[in-house]
Amino acid sequence: MIYALAIMLPSVALWIDGQRISAFLNLVVCGVSAYYAFTLTMFAPLLAGPIHALILIYLTSATRVGRRRASTPAGMPRGHRRPRDSAG
């Protein structure tokens, strides 16, 4: 759902995702790209804002998943630990 919102309203999607500074920068990107799109009659720059939002939302979601995986050990359940070797 957040990706569909990022395509239609990129700054709002970034704001909802918790990226306040990126939402403001996305407004600037959308404004500059709209200026160039309408003065040069090329509509490809209008895709800069949604692409910027999609990339940022994807990267932050991947970072959250990576943090979750890194906090739990892969091989053992959370409560089980191997006994230490008593060498020495």
Secondary structure by P-SEA (a helix, b strand, c coil): caaaaaaccaaaaaaaaccaaaaaaaaaaaaaaaaaaaaaccccccaaaaaaaaaaaaaaaaaaaaaaaaaccccccccccccccccc
